[in-house]
Amino acid sequence: MVFWGKQEQESSQGGQAQAPQALPPHYIGTLEDAYQELFKAKGRAPGIDLAIKLSDMILEHAVKERASDVHIESQGSNVRVRFRVDGILQDMLNSPKNADIPLTQRIRVLAGFDPEPPASFRNEEGRFQKIIANRAIQVRVSSFPTVNGEKLVLRVLDRQQLGIDLEQLGMDQEALTTTKKLIRNPYGIFFITGSTGSGKTTSLYAMLKNISTPMINIITLEDPVEYRLEGINQAQISAKTGFTWAEGLRTILRQDPDVIMVGEIRDYESAEISLRSALTGHLLFTTIHTINAPSIIERLFEMGIPPFLIASSMLGAISQRLVRKVCPQCAQKAAAPSEAVVSEFIKNMDPQEGALIKELILKPGAEYKVEKGCSACRNTGYLGRTGIFEMMLMNEEVRKQVLDHSPTDLIRRTAIQTSKMRTLLMDGILKARTGVTTLAEVIRVTATMV
């Protein structure tokens, strides 16, 4: 699509990013600058000391830049460091390797690996904790052999960046009220679906935190346990010891639970136990990999779950994605796209859904924005992310479609018509109308569903 992009700019405002005061002075600036400064001042420092300083420097900058992942890669004679910020990878350092600085060995030791990679490939995963900017940062490390050498990916788990309250996820007031009511049901199963990195785990944790009291027993089954939640009993799957999803679920049911959270439903056995548990008096939250909320039902059909079990135990489902928020420092106003452009955009959609989309986009009163780029957002035009949500509730009409084994398209249409389900695209457009994000970003994130 050629519309909803930078060409619709009208005005701009400048802005300057400020580094957190807690960071040492030599970490202010780019990682490339800090890397060069380290070499200028290294003197006769031992290589391991420089490796320690460099690894700490990378993590300091990752936290400062709000990176979710750090990629450390060998690129021929160079070492490249990339940060995933707001879901997009960005080059932060690309410099000649220095054989005297054992950076990867330092990180391997921190993660609990042997200093040198094994001669034959084996899966290596570890974790460590560092105090950065006066707070504890969890780092999960994965090693992968490439033809150029070892590649390390560090998942940065920063509780301060984790919006763990329901109010911080990005739901509008109506969806928030419905969710709070839904998660207080005495029994039933509630699904969350979305792509990898769409914030499913964060949403699950936020729901558990919202209902957690000393009066109920909440038990989780996760792989891995990303964050420790106070007052909640968390267990980690371990295939090596035979503690599988199905075995974990069976064990949980003997632990007198009120609420169960299952990290992911992957097969018939775990799905069947979960749905029957929801039917017999337990409230259960879980995730499942599908493209949208209505397709969860088709996925359960494929696993072999009978329609009556789905219809009688399922409370509802949320599908979610993360969209980048437009940078408040440099965002520019944008005009709404023309009716002709919108008509072209919706031509392959379901006619009723397309009409709703067209009405949403063209309705007067929108405050559309477009990205520009400044120092505050590293010239990306975006700063931070928020969720867009598609909530499907199990009402009588949808339940009837499930019992009839109806296809996903019919279930989706029924949910839109009878429970006013707002699709991911619709919710994204509403956020674009208020200037939270841009139409271009919403289209980018929901492209596979249009």
Residue pairs with C-beta under 8 A, 6 or more apart in sequence:
1 345
1 440
1 443
3 337
3 338
3 341
3 345
3 439
4 334
4 337
4 368
4 370
4 438
4 439
4 440
4 443
5 370
5 440
6 370
6 371
6 372
6 381
8 334
8 335
8 370
9 332
9 334
9 370
9 372
10 332
10 333
10 334
10 335
11 332
11 333
12 330
12 332
12 372
13 329
13 330
13 331
14 329
14 330
14 374
15 327
15 328
15 329
15 330
15 374
15 375
15 376
16 329
16 374
16 375
16 376
17 375
17 376
17 377
17 378
19 27
19 28
19 64
20 64
20 133
22 133
22 134
23 60
23 64
23 133
24 60
26 34
26 37
27 34
27 57
27 60
27 61
27 64
30 61
30 92
31 57
31 58
31 61
31 81
31 92
31 93
32 92
32 93
32 94
32 95
34 57
34 61
35 54
35 57
35 93
35 95
36 95
38 50
38 53
38 54
38 57
39 98
42 50
47 100
47 101
47 102
48 102
48 106
50 100
50 101
51 101
51 102
51 103
51 105
51 106
52 106
54 101
54 103
54 106
55 103
55 106
55 107
55 110
56 130
56 132
58 70
58 72
58 81
58 93
59 70
59 130
59 132
59 137
59 139
59 154
59 156
60 132
60 133
61 67
61 83
61 92
62 70
62 83
62 154
62 156
63 132
63 133
63 137
63 156
63 158
64 133
65 83
65 85
65 92
65 378
66 85
66 86
66 161
66 384
67 83
67 84
67 85
67 156
68 84
68 85
68 87
68 155
68 156
68 197
69 83
69 84
69 153
69 154
69 155
69 156
70 81
70 82
70 83
70 84
70 153
70 154
70 156
71 80
71 81
71 82
71 83
71 84
71 89
71 151
71 152
71 153
72 79
72 80
72 81
72 103
72 104
72 107
72 151
72 152
72 153
72 154
73 79
73 80
73 81
73 82
73 146
73 148
73 151
74 80
74 97
74 146
74 148
74 149
74 150
74 151
75 94
75 148
76 148
77 96
77 97
78 94
78 95
78 96
78 97
79 93
79 94
79 95
79 96
79 97
79 103
80 91
80 93
80 94
81 91
81 92
81 93
81 94
82 89
82 90
82 91
82 92
83 89
83 90
83 92
84 90
85 378
85 380
86 324
86 380
86 382
86 383
86 384
86 385
87 197
87 322
87 324
87 385
88 324
88 380
90 378
90 380
102 115
104 150
104 152
105 115
105 116
107 141
107 152
107 154
108 114
108 115
108 116
108 117
108 141
108 143
108 152
109 115
110 126
110 128
110 139
110 141
111 124
111 125
111 126
111 127
111 128
111 139
111 141
111 143
112 126
112 127
112 128
113 124
113 126
113 141
113 143
117 124
117 143
117 145
117 150
118 124
121 145
124 141
124 142
124 143
125 140
125 141
125 142
125 143
126 140
126 141
127 138
127 139
127 140
127 141
128 138
128 139
128 141
129 136
129 137
129 138
129 139
130 136
130 137
130 139
131 137
135 158
135 159
135 160
136 159
137 156
137 157
137 158
138 156
138 157
138 158
138 227
139 154
139 155
139 156
139 157
140 154
140 155
140 157
140 224
141 152
141 153
141 154
141 155
142 152
142 153
142 155
143 150
143 151
143 152
144 150
144 151
144 152
144 153
145 151
157 226
157 227
159 227
162 202
162 205
162 227
163 169
163 202
163 206
164 202
164 205
164 206
164 209
164 227
165 206
165 209
165 210
166 176
166 179
166 180
166 206
166 207
166 209
166 210
167 176
168 206
169 199
169 202
169 203
169 206
169 386
169 387
169 389
170 386
170 387
170 388
170 389
170 431
171 179
171 387
171 389
172 427
172 430
175 389
175 391
175 422
178 391
178 393
179 207
179 318
179 391
180 210
182 190
182 315
182 316
182 393
183 190
183 207
183 210
183 211
183 283
183 285
184 211
185 283
185 315
186 281
186 283
187 278
187 279
187 280
187 281
187 282
187 283
188 278
188 283
188 284
188 313
188 314
188 315
189 274
189 275
189 277
189 278
189 284
189 285
189 286
189 313
189 314
189 315
190 207
190 283
190 284
190 285
190 286
190 314
190 315
190 316
190 317
190 318
191 286
191 287
191 288
191 293
191 296
191 314
191 316
191 317
191 318
192 200
192 203
192 204
192 285
192 286
192 287
192 288
192 317
192 318
192 319
192 320
193 200
193 287
193 288
193 289
193 290
193 291
193 292
193 293
193 295
193 296
193 317
193 318
193 319
193 320
194 200
194 287
194 319
194 320
194 321
195 321
197 322
198 320
198 321
198 322
199 320
199 322
199 387
200 287
200 320
201 226
201 263
201 287
203 318
203 320
203 387
204 261
204 285
204 287
205 226
205 227
205 229
207 285
208 218
208 220
208 229
208 232
208 259
208 261
208 285
209 229
211 218
211 259
212 218
212 229
212 231
212 232
214 231
216 258
216 259
217 233
217 255
217 256
217 257
217 258
217 259
218 231
218 232
218 233
218 257
218 258
218 259
218 260
218 261
219 232
219 233
219 234
219 235
219 252
219 255
219 257
219 259
219 260
219 261
220 229
220 232
220 233
220 234
220 235
220 260
220 261
220 262
220 263
221 235
221 237
221 245
221 248
221 249
221 252
221 260
221 261
221 262
221 263
222 234
222 235
222 236
222 237
222 261
222 263
223 236
223 237
223 245
223 263
223 264
224 236
224 237
225 234
225 235
225 236
228 234
233 255
235 243
235 248
235 252
236 243
237 243
237 244
237 245
237 248
237 263
245 262
245 263
245 264
245 265
245 266
245 267
245 269
245 270
246 267
246 269
246 270
246 273
249 260
249 262
249 270
249 273
249 274
249 277
250 273
252 260
253 273
253 277
253 282
257 282
258 282
258 283
259 282
259 283
259 284
259 285
260 274
260 277
260 282
260 283
260 284
260 285
261 284
261 285
261 286
262 270
262 274
262 284
262 285
262 286
263 286
263 287
264 286
264 287
264 288
264 289
265 271
265 274
265 286
265 287
265 288
267 303
268 303
268 304
268 305
271 300
271 303
271 305
272 304
272 305
272 309
274 284
274 286
275 300
275 305
275 309
275 310
275 313
275 314
276 309
276 313
277 284
278 284
278 313
278 314
279 309
279 312
279 313
288 296
288 299
288 300
289 299
290 296
290 298
290 299
290 319
291 319
291 448
291 449
292 319
292 390
292 412
292 423
292 424
292 449
293 317
293 318
293 319
293 390
293 391
293 392
293 415
293 421
294 317
294 392
294 408
294 411
294 412
294 415
295 408
296 317
297 310
297 314
297 402
297 408
297 411
298 407
298 408
298 411
300 310
301 307
301 310
301 405
307 402
307 403
307 404
307 405
308 403
310 402
311 394
311 399
311 402
311 403
314 394
314 402
315 393
315 394
316 391
316 392
316 393
316 394
317 391
317 392
318 389
318 390
318 391
318 392
319 389
319 390
319 392
319 424
320 387
320 388
320 389
320 390
320 424
321 387
321 388
321 424
321 428
321 445
321 446
322 385
322 386
322 387
322 388
322 445
323 385
323 386
323 387
323 388
323 428
323 431
323 437
323 441
323 442
323 445
324 380
324 382
324 383
324 384
324 385
324 437
324 441
325 382
325 383
325 384
325 385
325 386
325 436
325 437
326 369
326 370
326 371
326 381
326 382
326 383
326 435
326 436
326 437
326 438
326 441
327 371
327 372
327 373
327 374
327 376
327 377
327 380
327 381
327 382
327 383
328 383
329 374
329 376
329 377
329 383
330 371
330 372
330 373
330 374
330 376
330 377
330 381
331 369
331 370
331 371
331 372
331 381
331 435
332 369
332 370
332 371
332 372
333 367
333 368
333 369
333 370
334 368
334 369
334 370
334 438
334 439
335 368
336 361
336 362
336 366
336 368
337 345
337 361
337 439
339 358
339 362
342 357
342 358
342 361
342 362
343 358
345 357
345 450
346 354
346 355
346 357
346 358
347 354
348 450
349 357
349 450
350 409
350 413
352 413
352 416
352 417
353 413
353 416
353 423
356 416
356 426
357 425
357 426
357 429
360 426
360 429
360 430
360 433
361 429
361 439
363 433
365 433
366 432
366 433
367 433
367 434
367 435
368 432
368 433
368 435
368 438
368 439
369 432
369 435
369 437
369 438
370 381
370 438
370 440
371 380
371 381
371 382
371 438
371 440
371 441
372 381
373 379
373 380
373 381
376 383
377 383
381 438
382 437
382 441
386 431
386 436
386 437
388 424
388 427
388 428
388 431
388 442
388 445
388 446
389 422
389 424
389 427
390 421
390 422
390 423
390 424
390 427
391 421
391 422
392 398
392 415
392 419
392 421
393 415
393 419
393 421
394 402
395 418
395 419
397 414
397 417
397 418
397 419
398 411
398 414
398 415
398 418
398 419
401 410
401 411
401 414
402 411
406 414
412 421
415 421
416 423
422 430
423 449
424 445
424 446
424 449
425 442
425 446
425 449
425 450
428 437
428 441
428 442
428 445
428 446
429 439
429 442
431 437
431 442
432 438
432 439
432 441
432 442
443 450
